[in-house]
Each structure stands twice: as C-alpha cells, then as structure tokens.
Amino acid sequence: MDRRSYLKSAGATGAALAAAGCLGGGGGQETIQIGSDIPYRPFEYETTEGELVGFDVDIAEAVFAEELGYDYEFVNNSFDTIIPSLNNENFRVIMSAMTINDERAEQVDFSDPYFTAYQTIVVREDSDISSTEDMRGVRVGVQKGTTGAAAAQSLKEDLDGELEINEYDQIPDAFSALLNNQVVAVINDNTVSAEFVNGEGEGQVRFVEGEGAAAEEGENAPPYLTLTVENYGIAFRQDDDEFREEVNGALAAIREDGTYDEIYSEYFAG
C-alpha cells in the first residue's frame, strides 16, 4: 500500500482529521500529518504530474512508514506560520527543512538533527560581489520566517544597516526576483540554492565564493561563502515526547542500516 498522500493546505482538513482522531498518538492505525512549506526543492516539491517528492518526503517514508508503521500525509503550510499551525494541532509534526535554533525551541521540541545546511549568497553571474562587504547598500531577497531571513538581518547589522531586505512568501519568488533584477542577491540554504544555480538559473547566477562560518567551525566547508552552519530537525509539539522518542529511534535506525545514505545520495552529490 502506498502510504504517501498530500493535502494542498492545512485549512479545514487539519481540524477535520483531528476530530476524526487522526492526530492522536500510539499504534500504526493513525495517519501522521506532516506540516511542510511546499515547494522547497530538493526537500519537498511537486513533479509536473503533481506527485510530491523530495529528500524530506523520502526520509518521512523511511521513518514514519517503514520503521514505525504509520500512514502519513504532507499538509502544505506557509513557513512563516508553520509553528503556530503545529501548536494549533493542524498537523502532528513539521518536516520542512527546518533549522533547529533557540528561538524555535522555545515553541516546539526537535528531533535529533537529520541534515546539516549552510546559509549562502547567490548573485547574478555578472555581479561583481565577491564578499559580504560588497553587499553594503544592495537589496537581497529571502523567504519569510526562515533562517535565511535571520542571516540577512545579521548581515545587515554587520554592515551598519546598509542592506535592504525583500521578504517573499516562497523561495522561488526570491529567485525570480533575482533573475528579474529586483534584488541583487538571495540568501538561502545551500542545497536549495544549488538546485536553482544548477537548474533554472544555470549560466545566469552563481554562488558567492569564499570561506565563512563552516570553515571557522572546522566543518567540511563547501566551496562557497557560508554565513551559518545549521542542523535540520523534525519539530513536535512540546507535549509529544513519547512520539518524538519513537521518531528519534527511527532516525537512528535508518542511519545504521544505510537507508539514510541511500536517500542522501539520490538528492545530493558527493
């Protein structure tokens, strides 16, 4: 049986499913609703045929279905309201390339980390920007409510306020603004930006190169400037400890048996 299904929005469906008992804990009979901001390629996005695919989607299949025996479905929710939607019980967990940080940890509990990412800067191919100092006085695009937006704010402080920030509901809108010369750069997670650099934007945009946070922390730094080092986690309501421990056990299991590496290699080179 295909356990994967996809609801277009949280809306009334979350409330209806909660009333039907689908949000309760225990056993393999329930359907686990997973809040996610879609599209965010390569983590969660729709194919031209309307199928939901991506790294997070495959990890969810391995964790919730194969390891824990649950049915599950993704519920689309804008990222800037996704934590309140979780706490309003519109879905059971968040799985949306969400970085673990202290501010969010005051509102939700996180699983063990399952992915490491970096905030990076993408500019047009003909841009003369080669460092963060070159960003002084320019306009950048970010997605609302993300750590990319937070990284842009931090950079603005470093530049004595000399940075303009345009916030977009979804990251493809920020990339479109870059191609249309409405912003000079986009600050966003490296793997998602790489999809754009090597896909729709190929030959038109590039990463700003250089060392940064990853090199400073002794990480295996990518060949482009990194503003932050971040870990993604699955988010839970703070009263859902038993289920969170179940999921942590499943995450450990897929790492140990090689499933995680197989999924990783499907979406990310190297």
Contacts in CASP RR format, 6 or more apart in sequence:
PFRMAT RR
TARGET T0000
AUTHOR 0000-0000-0000
METHOD contacts of the structure
MODEL  1
MDRRSYLKSAGATGAALAAAGCLGGGGGQETIQIGSDIPYRPFEYETTEG
ELVGFDVDIAEAVFAEELGYDYEFVNNSFDTIIPSLNNENFRVIMSAMTI
NDERAEQVDFSDPYFTAYQTIVVREDSDISSTEDMRGVRVGVQKGTTGAA
AAQSLKEDLDGELEINEYDQIPDAFSALLNNQVVAVINDNTVSAEFVNGE
GEGQVRFVEGEGAAAEEGENAPPYLTLTVENYGIAFRQDDDEFREEVNGA
LAAIREDGTYDEIYSEYFAG
3 61 0 8 1.000
3 64 0 8 1.000
3 65 0 8 1.000
3 69 0 8 1.000
3 70 0 8 1.000
3 71 0 8 1.000
3 72 0 8 1.000
4 52 0 8 1.000
4 57 0 8 1.000
4 60 0 8 1.000
4 61 0 8 1.000
4 65 0 8 1.000
4 72 0 8 1.000
4 73 0 8 1.000
4 74 0 8 1.000
5 31 0 8 1.000
5 71 0 8 1.000
5 72 0 8 1.000
5 73 0 8 1.000
5 74 0 8 1.000
6 52 0 8 1.000
6 73 0 8 1.000
6 74 0 8 1.000
6 76 0 8 1.000
7 13 0 8 1.000
7 14 0 8 1.000
7 33 0 8 1.000
7 73 0 8 1.000
7 74 0 8 1.000
7 75 0 8 1.000
7 76 0 8 1.000
8 76 0 8 1.000
9 75 0 8 1.000
9 76 0 8 1.000
9 77 0 8 1.000
10 35 0 8 1.000
10 75 0 8 1.000
10 76 0 8 1.000
10 77 0 8 1.000
10 85 0 8 1.000
10 90 0 8 1.000
10 91 0 8 1.000
11 90 0 8 1.000
13 75 0 8 1.000
14 23 0 8 1.000
14 33 0 8 1.000
14 75 0 8 1.000
14 89 0 8 1.000
14 90 0 8 1.000
14 91 0 8 1.000
15 90 0 8 1.000
17 23 0 8 1.000
17 31 0 8 1.000
17 33 0 8 1.000
18 89 0 8 1.000
18 90 0 8 1.000
21 30 0 8 1.000
22 30 0 8 1.000
22 31 0 8 1.000
22 33 0 8 1.000
23 30 0 8 1.000
23 33 0 8 1.000
23 89 0 8 1.000
23 91 0 8 1.000
23 92 0 8 1.000
24 30 0 8 1.000
24 92 0 8 1.000
25 242 0 8 1.000
25 243 0 8 1.000
26 243 0 8 1.000
27 70 0 8 1.000
28 68 0 8 1.000
28 69 0 8 1.000
28 70 0 8 1.000
28 71 0 8 1.000
30 70 0 8 1.000
30 71 0 8 1.000
31 70 0 8 1.000
31 71 0 8 1.000
31 72 0 8 1.000
31 73 0 8 1.000
32 64 0 8 1.000
32 70 0 8 1.000
32 71 0 8 1.000
32 72 0 8 1.000
32 73 0 8 1.000
32 92 0 8 1.000
32 93 0 8 1.000
33 72 0 8 1.000
33 73 0 8 1.000
33 74 0 8 1.000
33 75 0 8 1.000
33 90 0 8 1.000
33 91 0 8 1.000
33 92 0 8 1.000
33 93 0 8 1.000
34 60 0 8 1.000
34 64 0 8 1.000
34 72 0 8 1.000
34 73 0 8 1.000
34 74 0 8 1.000
34 75 0 8 1.000
34 91 0 8 1.000
34 92 0 8 1.000
34 93 0 8 1.000
34 94 0 8 1.000
34 95 0 8 1.000
35 74 0 8 1.000
35 75 0 8 1.000
35 76 0 8 1.000
35 77 0 8 1.000
35 82 0 8 1.000
35 85 0 8 1.000
35 86 0 8 1.000
35 90 0 8 1.000
35 91 0 8 1.000
35 93 0 8 1.000
35 94 0 8 1.000
35 95 0 8 1.000
35 96 0 8 1.000
36 44 0 8 1.000
36 56 0 8 1.000
36 74 0 8 1.000
36 75 0 8 1.000
36 76 0 8 1.000
36 77 0 8 1.000
36 82 0 8 1.000
36 94 0 8 1.000
36 95 0 8 1.000
36 96 0 8 1.000
37 44 0 8 1.000
37 76 0 8 1.000
37 77 0 8 1.000
37 78 0 8 1.000
37 79 0 8 1.000
37 82 0 8 1.000
37 96 0 8 1.000
37 170 0 8 1.000
38 44 0 8 1.000
38 45 0 8 1.000
38 46 0 8 1.000
38 52 0 8 1.000
38 74 0 8 1.000
38 76 0 8 1.000
39 45 0 8 1.000
39 46 0 8 1.000
39 170 0 8 1.000
39 172 0 8 1.000
40 96 0 8 1.000
40 97 0 8 1.000
40 170 0 8 1.000
40 171 0 8 1.000
40 192 0 8 1.000
41 54 0 8 1.000
41 192 0 8 1.000
41 195 0 8 1.000
42 54 0 8 1.000
42 55 0 8 1.000
42 191 0 8 1.000
42 192 0 8 1.000
42 195 0 8 1.000
42 267 0 8 1.000
42 268 0 8 1.000
43 54 0 8 1.000
43 55 0 8 1.000
43 56 0 8 1.000
43 57 0 8 1.000
43 96 0 8 1.000
43 97 0 8 1.000
43 191 0 8 1.000
43 192 0 8 1.000
44 52 0 8 1.000
44 53 0 8 1.000
44 54 0 8 1.000
44 55 0 8 1.000
44 56 0 8 1.000
44 57 0 8 1.000
44 74 0 8 1.000
44 95 0 8 1.000
44 96 0 8 1.000
44 97 0 8 1.000
45 52 0 8 1.000
45 53 0 8 1.000
45 54 0 8 1.000
46 52 0 8 1.000
46 53 0 8 1.000
47 53 0 8 1.000
52 74 0 8 1.000
54 267 0 8 1.000
55 115 0 8 1.000
55 263 0 8 1.000
55 264 0 8 1.000
55 266 0 8 1.000
55 267 0 8 1.000
55 268 0 8 1.000
56 95 0 8 1.000
56 96 0 8 1.000
56 97 0 8 1.000
57 74 0 8 1.000
58 263 0 8 1.000
58 266 0 8 1.000
58 267 0 8 1.000
59 95 0 8 1.000
59 114 0 8 1.000
59 254 0 8 1.000
59 260 0 8 1.000
59 263 0 8 1.000
60 72 0 8 1.000
60 74 0 8 1.000
60 95 0 8 1.000
61 72 0 8 1.000
62 250 0 8 1.000
62 254 0 8 1.000
62 259 0 8 1.000
62 260 0 8 1.000
62 263 0 8 1.000
63 247 0 8 1.000
63 250 0 8 1.000
63 251 0 8 1.000
63 254 0 8 1.000
64 70 0 8 1.000
64 72 0 8 1.000
64 247 0 8 1.000
64 250 0 8 1.000
65 71 0 8 1.000
65 72 0 8 1.000
66 254 0 8 1.000
66 259 0 8 1.000
67 249 0 8 1.000
67 250 0 8 1.000
67 253 0 8 1.000
67 254 0 8 1.000
68 246 0 8 1.000
68 247 0 8 1.000
68 250 0 8 1.000
74 95 0 8 1.000
75 90 0 8 1.000
75 91 0 8 1.000
77 85 0 8 1.000
77 90 0 8 1.000
77 91 0 8 1.000
78 144 0 8 1.000
78 169 0 8 1.000
78 170 0 8 1.000
79 96 0 8 1.000
79 143 0 8 1.000
79 144 0 8 1.000
79 145 0 8 1.000
79 146 0 8 1.000
80 144 0 8 1.000
80 145 0 8 1.000
80 169 0 8 1.000
82 94 0 8 1.000
82 96 0 8 1.000
82 98 0 8 1.000
83 94 0 8 1.000
83 104 0 8 1.000
83 107 0 8 1.000
83 108 0 8 1.000
83 235 0 8 1.000
85 91 0 8 1.000
86 93 0 8 1.000
86 94 0 8 1.000
86 108 0 8 1.000
86 235 0 8 1.000
86 236 0 8 1.000
86 237 0 8 1.000
87 107 0 8 1.000
87 108 0 8 1.000
87 237 0 8 1.000
89 237 0 8 1.000
92 236 0 8 1.000
92 240 0 8 1.000
92 243 0 8 1.000
93 234 0 8 1.000
93 235 0 8 1.000
93 236 0 8 1.000
93 243 0 8 1.000
93 247 0 8 1.000
94 108 0 8 1.000
94 234 0 8 1.000
94 235 0 8 1.000
95 233 0 8 1.000
95 234 0 8 1.000
95 235 0 8 1.000
97 115 0 8 1.000
97 117 0 8 1.000
97 189 0 8 1.000
97 192 0 8 1.000
97 232 0 8 1.000
98 104 0 8 1.000
98 232 0 8 1.000
98 233 0 8 1.000
98 234 0 8 1.000
98 235 0 8 1.000
99 117 0 8 1.000
99 147 0 8 1.000
99 230 0 8 1.000
99 231 0 8 1.000
99 232 0 8 1.000
99 233 0 8 1.000
100 110 0 8 1.000
100 113 0 8 1.000
100 230 0 8 1.000
100 231 0 8 1.000
100 232 0 8 1.000
100 233 0 8 1.000
101 147 0 8 1.000
101 230 0 8 1.000
104 110 0 8 1.000
104 235 0 8 1.000
107 238 0 8 1.000
108 235 0 8 1.000
108 236 0 8 1.000
108 237 0 8 1.000
108 238 0 8 1.000
109 235 0 8 1.000
109 236 0 8 1.000
109 237 0 8 1.000
109 238 0 8 1.000
109 240 0 8 1.000
109 241 0 8 1.000
109 244 0 8 1.000
110 233 0 8 1.000
110 234 0 8 1.000
110 235 0 8 1.000
110 236 0 8 1.000
111 233 0 8 1.000
111 234 0 8 1.000
111 235 0 8 1.000
111 236 0 8 1.000
111 244 0 8 1.000
111 247 0 8 1.000
111 248 0 8 1.000
111 251 0 8 1.000
112 233 0 8 1.000
112 248 0 8 1.000
112 251 0 8 1.000
112 252 0 8 1.000
113 231 0 8 1.000
113 232 0 8 1.000
113 233 0 8 1.000
114 232 0 8 1.000
114 233 0 8 1.000
114 234 0 8 1.000
114 251 0 8 1.000
114 260 0 8 1.000
115 231 0 8 1.000
115 232 0 8 1.000
115 233 0 8 1.000
116 219 0 8 1.000
116 229 0 8 1.000
116 230 0 8 1.000
116 231 0 8 1.000
116 232 0 8 1.000
117 189 0 8 1.000
117 190 0 8 1.000
117 191 0 8 1.000
117 230 0 8 1.000
117 231 0 8 1.000
117 232 0 8 1.000
118 189 0 8 1.000
118 190 0 8 1.000
118 213 0 8 1.000
118 214 0 8 1.000
118 222 0 8 1.000
118 226 0 8 1.000
118 227 0 8 1.000
118 228 0 8 1.000
118 229 0 8 1.000
118 230 0 8 1.000
119 147 0 8 1.000
119 148 0 8 1.000
119 151 0 8 1.000
119 187 0 8 1.000
119 188 0 8 1.000
119 189 0 8 1.000
119 190 0 8 1.000
119 213 0 8 1.000
119 226 0 8 1.000
119 227 0 8 1.000
119 228 0 8 1.000
119 230 0 8 1.000
120 187 0 8 1.000
120 188 0 8 1.000
120 189 0 8 1.000
120 190 0 8 1.000
120 193 0 8 1.000
120 207 0 8 1.000
120 208 0 8 1.000
120 222 0 8 1.000
120 224 0 8 1.000
120 225 0 8 1.000
120 226 0 8 1.000
120 227 0 8 1.000
121 129 0 8 1.000
121 132 0 8 1.000
121 135 0 8 1.000
121 140 0 8 1.000
121 185 0 8 1.000
121 186 0 8 1.000
121 187 0 8 1.000
121 207 0 8 1.000
121 208 0 8 1.000
121 224 0 8 1.000
121 225 0 8 1.000
121 227 0 8 1.000
122 175 0 8 1.000
122 178 0 8 1.000
122 185 0 8 1.000
122 186 0 8 1.000
122 187 0 8 1.000
122 188 0 8 1.000
122 193 0 8 1.000
122 196 0 8 1.000
122 197 0 8 1.000
122 205 0 8 1.000
122 206 0 8 1.000
122 207 0 8 1.000
122 208 0 8 1.000
123 129 0 8 1.000
123 178 0 8 1.000
123 184 0 8 1.000
123 185 0 8 1.000
123 205 0 8 1.000
123 206 0 8 1.000
123 208 0 8 1.000
124 178 0 8 1.000
124 179 0 8 1.000
124 181 0 8 1.000
124 184 0 8 1.000
124 204 0 8 1.000
124 205 0 8 1.000
124 206 0 8 1.000
125 203 0 8 1.000
125 204 0 8 1.000
125 205 0 8 1.000
125 206 0 8 1.000
127 184 0 8 1.000
127 185 0 8 1.000
127 206 0 8 1.000
128 134 0 8 1.000
129 135 0 8 1.000
129 138 0 8 1.000
129 184 0 8 1.000
129 185 0 8 1.000
129 208 0 8 1.000
130 208 0 8 1.000
130 209 0 8 1.000
131 208 0 8 1.000
131 210 0 8 1.000
131 225 0 8 1.000
132 155 0 8 1.000
132 158 0 8 1.000
132 159 0 8 1.000
132 225 0 8 1.000
132 227 0 8 1.000
133 159 0 8 1.000
135 155 0 8 1.000
135 159 0 8 1.000
135 163 0 8 1.000
135 184 0 8 1.000
135 185 0 8 1.000
136 159 0 8 1.000
136 162 0 8 1.000
136 163 0 8 1.000
137 159 0 8 1.000
137 162 0 8 1.000
137 163 0 8 1.000
137 164 0 8 1.000
138 163 0 8 1.000
138 164 0 8 1.000
138 184 0 8 1.000
138 185 0 8 1.000
139 163 0 8 1.000
139 164 0 8 1.000
139 165 0 8 1.000
139 166 0 8 1.000
139 182 0 8 1.000
139 183 0 8 1.000
139 184 0 8 1.000
140 152 0 8 1.000
140 163 0 8 1.000
140 164 0 8 1.000
140 165 0 8 1.000
140 166 0 8 1.000
140 183 0 8 1.000
140 184 0 8 1.000
140 185 0 8 1.000
140 186 0 8 1.000
140 187 0 8 1.000
141 152 0 8 1.000
141 165 0 8 1.000
141 166 0 8 1.000
141 167 0 8 1.000
141 168 0 8 1.000
141 174 0 8 1.000
141 177 0 8 1.000
141 178 0 8 1.000
141 183 0 8 1.000
141 185 0 8 1.000
141 186 0 8 1.000
141 187 0 8 1.000
142 148 0 8 1.000
142 149 0 8 1.000
142 151 0 8 1.000
142 152 0 8 1.000
142 165 0 8 1.000
142 166 0 8 1.000
142 167 0 8 1.000
142 168 0 8 1.000
142 174 0 8 1.000
142 186 0 8 1.000
142 187 0 8 1.000
142 188 0 8 1.000
143 149 0 8 1.000
143 167 0 8 1.000
143 168 0 8 1.000
143 169 0 8 1.000
143 170 0 8 1.000
143 171 0 8 1.000
143 174 0 8 1.000
143 188 0 8 1.000
144 167 0 8 1.000
144 168 0 8 1.000
144 169 0 8 1.000
145 167 0 8 1.000
146 171 0 8 1.000
146 188 0 8 1.000
146 189 0 8 1.000
147 189 0 8 1.000
147 228 0 8 1.000
147 230 0 8 1.000
148 187 0 8 1.000
148 188 0 8 1.000
148 189 0 8 1.000
149 165 0 8 1.000
149 167 0 8 1.000
149 187 0 8 1.000
151 187 0 8 1.000
151 227 0 8 1.000
151 228 0 8 1.000
152 163 0 8 1.000
152 165 0 8 1.000
152 187 0 8 1.000
153 165 0 8 1.000
154 227 0 8 1.000
155 163 0 8 1.000
155 187 0 8 1.000
155 227 0 8 1.000
156 162 0 8 1.000
156 163 0 8 1.000
156 165 0 8 1.000
166 174 0 8 1.000
166 177 0 8 1.000
166 182 0 8 1.000
166 183 0 8 1.000
168 174 0 8 1.000
168 177 0 8 1.000
171 186 0 8 1.000
171 188 0 8 1.000
171 192 0 8 1.000
174 183 0 8 1.000
174 186 0 8 1.000
174 188 0 8 1.000
175 186 0 8 1.000
175 196 0 8 1.000
175 200 0 8 1.000
175 201 0 8 1.000
175 205 0 8 1.000
177 183 0 8 1.000
177 186 0 8 1.000
178 184 0 8 1.000
178 185 0 8 1.000
178 186 0 8 1.000
178 205 0 8 1.000
179 201 0 8 1.000
179 204 0 8 1.000
179 205 0 8 1.000
185 208 0 8 1.000
186 193 0 8 1.000
187 227 0 8 1.000
189 230 0 8 1.000
190 222 0 8 1.000
190 224 0 8 1.000
190 226 0 8 1.000
191 267 0 8 1.000
191 268 0 8 1.000
193 207 0 8 1.000
194 207 0 8 1.000
196 205 0 8 1.000
197 205 0 8 1.000
197 206 0 8 1.000
197 207 0 8 1.000
207 223 0 8 1.000
207 224 0 8 1.000
207 225 0 8 1.000
208 224 0 8 1.000
208 225 0 8 1.000
209 223 0 8 1.000
209 224 0 8 1.000
209 225 0 8 1.000
210 223 0 8 1.000
210 224 0 8 1.000
210 225 0 8 1.000
211 221 0 8 1.000
211 225 0 8 1.000
211 226 0 8 1.000
212 221 0 8 1.000
212 225 0 8 1.000
212 226 0 8 1.000
212 227 0 8 1.000
213 226 0 8 1.000
213 227 0 8 1.000
213 228 0 8 1.000
213 229 0 8 1.000
214 220 0 8 1.000
214 221 0 8 1.000
214 222 0 8 1.000
214 226 0 8 1.000
214 229 0 8 1.000
215 221 0 8 1.000
215 226 0 8 1.000
217 229 0 8 1.000
219 229 0 8 1.000
234 247 0 8 1.000
236 243 0 8 1.000
236 244 0 8 1.000
236 247 0 8 1.000
251 260 0 8 1.000
254 260 0 8 1.000
254 263 0 8 1.000
255 261 0 8 1.000
END
